[in-house]
Amino acid sequence: MIDSPSRLPEHLVAASAGRRLILHAMHSVVDWFAFAVWDDGRLIRSLSL
């Protein structure tokens, strides 16, 4: 997974056209968590820490 969830490849975002897409990623070894929400292809929220 990329460190910046807002840079999810466009073809994956496009596959959710007309729906809500939620990305959740984490890596417990380095204490990393990220999420992002798109609504009908438009990024609503993104966080990586």
C-alpha distance matrix in Angstrom:
0.0 3.8 6.5 8.5 7.9 11.2 10.1 8.8 10.9 14.4 15.3 13.0 14.6 17.9 17.9 18.4 21.4 24.0 21.8 19.6 15.8 14.0 10.3 9.9 7.2 8.8 9.5 13.3 14.2 13.3 14.0 10.9 10.5 9.5 11.0 12.4 15.4 16.9 20.5 21.8 19.2 19.9 17.4 19.2 17.2 14.0 13.5 11.3 13.2
3.8 0.0 3.8 5.5 6.3 9.1 7.6 7.7 9.9 13.4 15.2 13.5 14.5 17.8 18.5 19.0 21.6 24.3 22.4 20.1 16.5 14.9 11.4 11.5 9.3 10.7 11.5 15.1 15.8 14.0 14.7 11.2 11.1 9.4 11.1 11.9 15.1 16.4 20.1 21.5 18.6 18.7 16.0 18.0 15.9 12.5 12.1 9.9 12.1
6.5 3.8 0.0 3.8 6.3 9.0 8.6 9.8 12.7 15.9 18.1 16.3 16.6 20.2 21.2 21.1 23.6 25.9 23.8 21.1 17.7 15.6 12.2 11.7 9.4 10.1 10.8 14.0 14.6 12.1 12.4 8.9 9.1 7.7 10.2 11.5 15.1 17.0 20.7 22.6 19.8 19.2 16.0 17.5 14.8 11.1 9.7 6.9 8.7
8.5 5.5 3.8 0.0 3.8 5.4 5.8 7.8 11.0 13.6 16.3 14.7 14.3 17.8 19.3 19.0 21.0 23.2 21.4 18.7 15.6 13.9 11.1 11.6 10.4 12.0 13.6 16.8 17.9 15.4 15.0 11.3 10.4 7.8 9.0 9.2 12.5 14.0 17.8 19.6 16.7 15.8 12.6 14.1 11.8 8.2 7.8 6.4 9.5
7.9 6.3 6.3 3.8 0.0 3.8 5.3 5.6 9.4 11.6 14.0 11.9 11.2 14.9 16.1 15.4 17.7 19.8 17.8 15.0 11.8 10.2 7.5 8.7 8.5 11.1 13.5 16.8 18.6 16.7 15.8 12.0 10.0 6.6 6.4 6.0 9.2 10.7 14.5 16.4 13.8 13.2 10.1 11.8 9.7 6.5 7.3 7.1 10.7
11.2 9.1 9.0 5.4 3.8 0.0 3.8 5.6 8.8 10.0 13.1 11.7 10.1 13.4 15.4 14.7 16.2 18.2 16.8 14.3 11.7 11.0 9.4 11.5 12.1 14.8 17.3 20.5 22.2 20.1 19.2 15.4 13.3 9.7 8.7 6.5 8.7 9.1 12.8 14.4 11.5 10.4 7.3 9.6 8.3 6.0 8.3 9.2 13.0
10.1 7.6 8.6 5.8 5.3 3.8 0.0 3.8 6.1 8.1 11.2 10.5 9.8 12.9 14.9 15.2 16.7 19.4 18.4 16.4 13.5 13.3 11.3 13.4 13.2 15.9 17.8 21.4 22.6 20.5 20.3 16.6 15.1 11.9 11.5 9.8 11.8 11.6 15.1 16.0 12.5 12.2 10.0 12.9 12.1 9.8 11.5 11.5 15.0
8.8 7.7 9.8 7.8 5.6 5.6 3.8 0.0 3.8 6.3 8.6 7.1 7.1 10.4 11.8 12.3 14.3 17.2 15.9 14.3 11.0 11.1 9.0 11.6 11.7 14.9 17.1 20.7 22.3 20.8 20.5 16.8 15.0 11.8 10.8 9.2 10.8 10.5 13.8 14.4 11.2 12.0 10.3 13.2 12.7 10.7 12.6 12.7 16.2
10.9 9.9 12.7 11.0 9.4 8.8 6.1 3.8 0.0 3.8 5.6 5.6 6.8 8.9 10.5 12.1 13.8 17.2 16.6 15.7 12.7 13.7 12.0 14.8 14.9 18.0 19.9 23.7 24.9 23.6 23.8 20.1 18.5 15.5 14.5 12.7 13.7 12.5 15.4 15.0 11.6 13.1 12.4 15.8 16.0 14.3 16.4 16.4 19.8
14.4 13.4 15.9 13.6 11.6 10.0 8.1 6.3 3.8 0.0 3.8 5.4 5.1 6.0 8.6 10.3 11.1 14.6 14.7 14.5 12.2 14.1 13.4 16.7 17.5 20.9 23.2 26.8 28.3 27.0 26.8 23.1 21.2 17.8 16.2 13.7 13.7 11.5 13.6 12.5 8.9 10.9 11.3 14.9 16.0 15.2 17.9 18.6 22.3
15.3 15.2 18.1 16.3 14.0 13.1 11.2 8.6 5.6 3.8 0.0 3.8 5.5 5.0 6.3 9.1 10.3 14.1 14.3 14.8 12.5 14.8 14.2 17.5 18.4 21.8 24.0 27.7 29.3 28.4 28.3 24.8 22.8 19.6 17.9 15.7 15.4 13.2 14.8 13.2 10.3 13.2 14.0 17.5 18.6 17.9 20.5 21.1 24.6
13.0 13.5 16.3 14.7 11.9 11.7 10.5 7.1 5.6 5.4 3.8 0.0 3.8 5.4 5.2 7.2 9.6 13.0 12.3 12.2 9.4 11.3 10.7 14.0 15.1 18.7 21.1 24.6 26.5 25.8 25.5 22.0 19.8 16.7 14.9 12.9 12.7 11.0 13.0 12.0 9.6 12.4 12.7 15.7 16.5 15.7 18.1 18.7 22.2
14.6 14.5 16.6 14.3 11.2 10.1 9.8 7.1 6.8 5.1 5.5 3.8 0.0 3.8 5.4 5.6 7.3 10.5 9.9 9.6 7.4 9.9 10.2 13.9 15.6 19.3 22.1 25.5 27.7 26.7 25.9 22.3 19.7 16.3 13.8 11.1 10.1 7.7 9.5 8.6 5.9 8.7 9.3 12.3 13.7 13.6 16.6 17.9 21.5
17.9 17.8 20.2 17.8 14.9 13.4 12.9 10.4 8.9 6.0 5.0 5.4 3.8 0.0 3.8 5.3 5.4 9.1 9.9 11.0 9.8 13.0 13.7 17.4 19.3 23.0 25.7 29.2 31.3 30.3 29.7 26.1 23.5 20.1 17.5 14.7 13.2 10.2 10.8 8.5 6.3 9.8 11.6 14.7 16.7 17.0 20.2 21.6 25.3
17.9 18.5 21.2 19.3 16.1 15.4 14.9 11.8 10.5 8.6 6.3 5.2 5.4 3.8 0.0 3.8 5.7 9.1 9.1 10.5 9.2 12.4 13.3 16.8 18.7 22.4 25.2 28.5 30.7 30.2 29.6 26.2 23.5 20.4 17.8 15.4 13.9 11.5 11.9 9.8 8.7 12.4 13.9 16.6 18.2 18.5 21.4 22.6 26.1
18.4 19.0 21.1 19.0 15.4 14.7 15.2 12.3 12.1 10.3 9.1 7.2 5.6 5.3 3.8 0.0 3.8 6.3 5.4 6.8 6.2 9.8 11.6 15.2 17.8 21.6 24.7 27.8 30.3 29.8 28.6 25.3 22.3 19.1 16.0 13.4 11.2 8.7 8.6 6.9 6.9 10.4 11.9 13.9 15.8 16.6 19.7 21.4 24.9
21.4 21.6 23.6 21.0 17.7 16.2 16.7 14.3 13.8 11.1 10.3 9.6 7.3 5.4 5.7 3.8 0.0 3.8 5.5 8.0 8.8 12.6 14.7 18.4 21.1 24.8 28.0 31.1 33.7 32.9 31.7 28.2 25.2 21.8 18.6 15.5 12.9 9.6 8.3 5.1 5.8 9.4 12.1 14.1 16.8 18.1 21.5 23.6 27.2
24.0 24.3 25.9 23.2 19.8 18.2 19.4 17.2 17.2 14.6 14.1 13.0 10.5 9.1 9.1 6.3 3.8 0.0 3.8 7.2 9.5 13.2 16.1 19.6 22.7 26.3 29.8 32.6 35.4 34.7 33.1 29.8 26.4 23.1 19.6 16.5 13.3 10.2 7.6 4.6 7.5 10.2 13.0 14.1 17.0 19.1 22.5 25.0 28.5
21.8 22.4 23.8 21.4 17.8 16.8 18.4 15.9 16.6 14.7 14.3 12.3 9.9 9.9 9.1 5.4 5.5 3.8 0.0 3.8 6.5 9.9 13.1 16.3 19.6 23.2 26.7 29.3 32.3 31.8 30.0 26.9 23.4 20.3 16.7 14.0 10.7 8.4 6.2 5.1 7.9 10.2 12.0 12.6 15.0 16.9 20.1 22.5 25.8
19.6 20.1 21.1 18.7 15.0 14.3 16.4 14.3 15.7 14.5 14.8 12.2 9.6 11.0 10.5 6.8 8.0 7.2 3.8 0.0 3.8 6.6 10.1 13.2 16.6 20.1 23.7 26.2 29.3 28.6 26.6 23.5 20.0 16.9 13.2 10.6 7.2 5.7 4.5 6.0 7.9 9.2 9.8 9.9 11.7 13.6 16.6 19.1 22.3
15.8 16.5 17.7 15.6 11.8 11.7 13.5 11.0 12.7 12.2 12.5 9.4 7.4 9.8 9.2 6.2 8.8 9.5 6.5 3.8 0.0 3.8 6.6 10.1 13.2 16.9 20.4 23.1 26.0 25.4 23.6 20.4 17.1 13.9 10.5 8.1 5.7 5.1 6.4 7.8 8.0 9.5 9.2 10.0 10.9 11.7 14.4 16.4 19.7
14.0 14.9 15.6 13.9 10.2 11.0 13.3 11.1 13.7 14.1 14.8 11.3 9.9 13.0 12.4 9.8 12.6 13.2 9.9 6.6 3.8 0.0 3.8 6.6 10.1 13.5 17.2 19.6 22.7 22.1 20.2 17.1 13.6 10.7 7.2 5.8 4.6 6.5 8.8 11.2 11.0 11.6 10.0 10.0 9.6 9.8 11.8 13.6 16.6
10.3 11.4 12.2 11.1 7.5 9.4 11.3 9.0 12.0 13.4 14.2 10.7 10.2 13.7 13.3 11.6 14.7 16.1 13.1 10.1 6.6 3.8 0.0 3.8 6.7 10.3 13.8 16.6 19.4 18.7 17.1 14.0 10.7 7.9 5.2 5.1 6.4 8.7 11.7 13.9 12.7 13.3 11.1 11.7 10.3 9.1 10.3 11.1 14.0
9.9 11.5 11.7 11.6 8.7 11.5 13.4 11.6 14.8 16.7 17.5 14.0 13.9 17.4 16.8 15.2 18.4 19.6 16.3 13.2 10.1 6.6 3.8 0.0 3.8 7.0 10.6 13.1 16.2 15.7 13.9 11.1 7.7 6.0 4.5 6.9 9.1 12.0 15.0 17.4 16.5 16.7 14.1 14.1 11.9 10.1 9.9 9.9 12.0
7.2 9.3 9.4 10.4 8.5 12.1 13.2 11.7 14.9 17.5 18.4 15.1 15.6 19.3 18.7 17.8 21.1 22.7 19.6 16.6 13.2 10.1 6.7 3.8 0.0 3.8 7.1 10.1 12.8 12.4 11.1 8.2 5.8 5.2 6.3 9.2 12.1 14.9 18.2 20.4 19.0 19.2 16.3 16.8 14.2 11.6 10.5 9.1 10.6
8.8 10.7 10.1 12.0 11.1 14.8 15.9 14.9 18.0 20.9 21.8 18.7 19.3 23.0 22.4 21.6 24.8 26.3 23.2 20.1 16.9 13.5 10.3 7.0 3.8 0.0 3.8 6.3 9.2 9.0 7.6 5.5 4.3 6.2 8.7 12.2 15.3 18.3 21.6 24.0 22.6 22.5 19.5 19.6 16.6 13.7 11.6 9.4 9.5
9.5 11.5 10.8 13.6 13.5 17.3 17.8 17.1 19.9 23.2 24.0 21.1 22.1 25.7 25.2 24.7 28.0 29.8 26.7 23.7 20.4 17.2 13.8 10.6 7.1 3.8 0.0 3.8 5.7 6.0 6.0 5.1 6.5 9.2 12.2 15.6 18.9 21.8 25.2 27.5 25.8 25.8 22.7 23.0 19.9 16.8 14.3 11.4 10.6
13.3 15.1 14.0 16.8 16.8 20.5 21.4 20.7 23.7 26.8 27.7 24.6 25.5 29.2 28.5 27.8 31.1 32.6 29.3 26.2 23.1 19.6 16.6 13.1 10.1 6.3 3.8 0.0 3.8 5.5 4.7 6.4 8.1 11.6 14.5 18.2 21.3 24.5 27.8 30.3 28.9 28.7 25.5 25.4 22.1 19.2 16.3 13.5 11.8
14.2 15.8 14.6 17.9 18.6 22.2 22.6 22.3 24.9 28.3 29.3 26.5 27.7 31.3 30.7 30.3 33.7 35.4 32.3 29.3 26.0 22.7 19.4 16.2 12.8 9.2 5.7 3.8 0.0 3.8 5.7 7.9 10.8 14.1 17.4 20.9 24.3 27.3 30.7 33.1 31.3 31.2 27.9 28.1 24.8 21.5 18.6 15.3 13.4
13.3 14.0 12.1 15.4 16.7 20.1 20.5 20.8 23.6 27.0 28.4 25.8 26.7 30.3 30.2 29.8 32.9 34.7 31.8 28.6 25.4 22.1 18.7 15.7 12.4 9.0 6.0 5.5 3.8 0.0 3.8 5.6 9.2 12.4 16.0 19.3 22.9 25.9 29.5 32.0 30.0 29.5 26.0 26.2 22.8 19.4 16.2 12.7 10.4
14.0 14.7 12.4 15.0 15.8 19.2 20.3 20.5 23.8 26.8 28.3 25.5 25.9 29.7 29.6 28.6 31.7 33.1 30.0 26.6 23.6 20.2 17.1 13.9 11.1 7.6 6.0 4.7 5.7 3.8 0.0 3.8 6.8 10.4 13.8 17.4 20.8 24.1 27.5 30.3 28.7 27.9 24.4 24.1 20.5 17.4 14.0 10.9 8.3
10.9 11.2 8.9 11.3 12.0 15.4 16.6 16.8 20.1 23.1 24.8 22.0 22.3 26.1 26.2 25.3 28.2 29.8 26.9 23.5 20.4 17.1 14.0 11.1 8.2 5.5 5.1 6.4 7.9 5.6 3.8 0.0 3.8 6.9 10.6 14.0 17.6 20.7 24.2 26.9 25.0 24.3 20.8 20.7 17.2 13.9 10.8 7.5 5.7
10.5 11.1 9.1 10.4 10.0 13.3 15.1 15.0 18.5 21.2 22.8 19.8 19.7 23.5 23.5 22.3 25.2 26.4 23.4 20.0 17.1 13.6 10.7 7.7 5.8 4.3 6.5 8.1 10.8 9.2 6.8 3.8 0.0 3.8 7.1 10.7 14.1 17.4 20.7 23.6 22.0 21.3 17.8 17.5 14.1 11.1 8.2 5.9 5.5
9.5 9.4 7.7 7.8 6.6 9.7 11.9 11.8 15.5 17.8 19.6 16.7 16.3 20.1 20.4 19.1 21.8 23.1 20.3 16.9 13.9 10.7 7.9 6.0 5.2 6.2 9.2 11.6 14.1 12.4 10.4 6.9 3.8 0.0 3.8 7.0 10.6 13.8 17.2 20.0 18.4 17.5 14.1 14.0 10.7 7.6 5.5 4.1 6.2
11.0 11.1 10.2 9.0 6.4 8.7 11.5 10.8 14.5 16.2 17.9 14.9 13.8 17.5 17.8 16.0 18.6 19.6 16.7 13.2 10.5 7.2 5.2 4.5 6.3 8.7 12.2 14.5 17.4 16.0 13.8 10.6 7.1 3.8 0.0 3.8 7.0 10.4 13.7 16.6 15.3 14.5 11.3 10.9 8.0 5.8 5.5 6.6 9.3
12.4 11.9 11.5 9.2 6.0 6.5 9.8 9.2 12.7 13.7 15.7 12.9 11.1 14.7 15.4 13.4 15.5 16.5 14.0 10.6 8.1 5.8 5.1 6.9 9.2 12.2 15.6 18.2 20.9 19.3 17.4 14.0 10.7 7.0 3.8 0.0 3.8 6.8 10.3 13.1 11.7 10.8 7.6 7.6 5.4 4.1 6.3 8.6 12.0
15.4 15.1 15.1 12.5 9.2 8.7 11.8 10.8 13.7 13.7 15.4 12.7 10.1 13.2 13.9 11.2 12.9 13.3 10.7 7.2 5.7 4.6 6.4 9.1 12.1 15.3 18.9 21.3 24.3 22.9 20.8 17.6 14.1 10.6 7.0 3.8 0.0 3.8 6.7 9.9 9.3 8.5 6.1 5.5 5.2 6.5 9.5 12.2 15.5
16.9 16.4 17.0 14.0 10.7 9.1 11.6 10.5 12.5 11.5 13.2 11.0 7.7 10.2 11.5 8.7 9.6 10.2 8.4 5.7 5.1 6.5 8.7 12.0 14.9 18.3 21.8 24.5 27.3 25.9 24.1 20.7 17.4 13.8 10.4 6.8 3.8 0.0 3.8 6.4 5.6 5.1 4.3 5.3 7.2 8.9 12.4 15.1 18.6
20.5 20.1 20.7 17.8 14.5 12.8 15.1 13.8 15.4 13.6 14.8 13.0 9.5 10.8 11.9 8.6 8.3 7.6 6.2 4.5 6.4 8.8 11.7 15.0 18.2 21.6 25.2 27.8 30.7 29.5 27.5 24.2 20.7 17.2 13.7 10.3 6.7 3.8 0.0 3.8 5.4 5.3 6.5 6.6 9.6 12.1 15.6 18.6 22.0
21.8 21.5 22.6 19.6 16.4 14.4 16.0 14.4 15.0 12.5 13.2 12.0 8.6 8.5 9.8 6.9 5.1 4.6 5.1 6.0 7.8 11.2 13.9 17.4 20.4 24.0 27.5 30.3 33.1 32.0 30.3 26.9 23.6 20.0 16.6 13.1 9.9 6.4 3.8 0.0 3.8 5.7 8.5 9.8 12.9 15.1 18.7 21.4 25.0
19.2 18.6 19.8 16.7 13.8 11.5 12.5 11.2 11.6 8.9 10.3 9.6 5.9 6.3 8.7 6.9 5.8 7.5 7.9 7.9 8.0 11.0 12.7 16.5 19.0 22.6 25.8 28.9 31.3 30.0 28.7 25.0 22.0 18.4 15.3 11.7 9.3 5.6 5.4 3.8 0.0 3.8 6.5 9.2 12.0 13.4 17.1 19.4 23.1
19.9 18.7 19.2 15.8 13.2 10.4 12.2 12.0 13.1 10.9 13.2 12.4 8.7 9.8 12.4 10.4 9.4 10.2 10.2 9.2 9.5 11.6 13.3 16.7 19.2 22.5 25.8 28.7 31.2 29.5 27.9 24.3 21.3 17.5 14.5 10.8 8.5 5.1 5.3 5.7 3.8 0.0 3.8 6.2 9.4 11.4 15.2 17.9 21.6
17.4 16.0 16.0 12.6 10.1 7.3 10.0 10.3 12.4 11.3 14.0 12.7 9.3 11.6 13.9 11.9 12.1 13.0 12.0 9.8 9.2 10.0 11.1 14.1 16.3 19.5 22.7 25.5 27.9 26.0 24.4 20.8 17.8 14.1 11.3 7.6 6.1 4.3 6.5 8.5 6.5 3.8 0.0 3.8 6.0 7.6 11.4 14.2 17.8
19.2 18.0 17.5 14.1 11.8 9.6 12.9 13.2 15.8 14.9 17.5 15.7 12.3 14.7 16.6 13.9 14.1 14.1 12.6 9.9 10.0 10.0 11.7 14.1 16.8 19.6 23.0 25.4 28.1 26.2 24.1 20.7 17.5 14.0 10.9 7.6 5.5 5.3 6.6 9.8 9.2 6.2 3.8 0.0 3.8 7.1 10.6 14.1 17.3
17.2 15.9 14.8 11.8 9.7 8.3 12.1 12.7 16.0 16.0 18.6 16.5 13.7 16.7 18.2 15.8 16.8 17.0 15.0 11.7 10.9 9.6 10.3 11.9 14.2 16.6 19.9 22.1 24.8 22.8 20.5 17.2 14.1 10.7 8.0 5.4 5.2 7.2 9.6 12.9 12.0 9.4 6.0 3.8 0.0 3.8 6.9 10.5 13.6
14.0 12.5 11.1 8.2 6.5 6.0 9.8 10.7 14.3 15.2 17.9 15.7 13.6 17.0 18.5 16.6 18.1 19.1 16.9 13.6 11.7 9.8 9.1 10.1 11.6 13.7 16.8 19.2 21.5 19.4 17.4 13.9 11.1 7.6 5.8 4.1 6.5 8.9 12.1 15.1 13.4 11.4 7.6 7.1 3.8 0.0 3.8 7.0 10.4
13.5 12.1 9.7 7.8 7.3 8.3 11.5 12.6 16.4 17.9 20.5 18.1 16.6 20.2 21.4 19.7 21.5 22.5 20.1 16.6 14.4 11.8 10.3 9.9 10.5 11.6 14.3 16.3 18.6 16.2 14.0 10.8 8.2 5.5 5.5 6.3 9.5 12.4 15.6 18.7 17.1 15.2 11.4 10.6 6.9 3.8 0.0 3.8 6.7
11.3 9.9 6.9 6.4 7.1 9.2 11.5 12.7 16.4 18.6 21.1 18.7 17.9 21.6 22.6 21.4 23.6 25.0 22.5 19.1 16.4 13.6 11.1 9.9 9.1 9.4 11.4 13.5 15.3 12.7 10.9 7.5 5.9 4.1 6.6 8.6 12.2 15.1 18.6 21.4 19.4 17.9 14.2 14.1 10.5 7.0 3.8 0.0 3.8
13.2 12.1 8.7 9.5 10.7 13.0 15.0 16.2 19.8 22.3 24.6 22.2 21.5 25.3 26.1 24.9 27.2 28.5 25.8 22.3 19.7 16.6 14.0 12.0 10.6 9.5 10.6 11.8 13.4 10.4 8.3 5.7 5.5 6.2 9.3 12.0 15.5 18.6 22.0 25.0 23.1 21.6 17.8 17.3 13.6 10.4 6.7 3.8 0.0
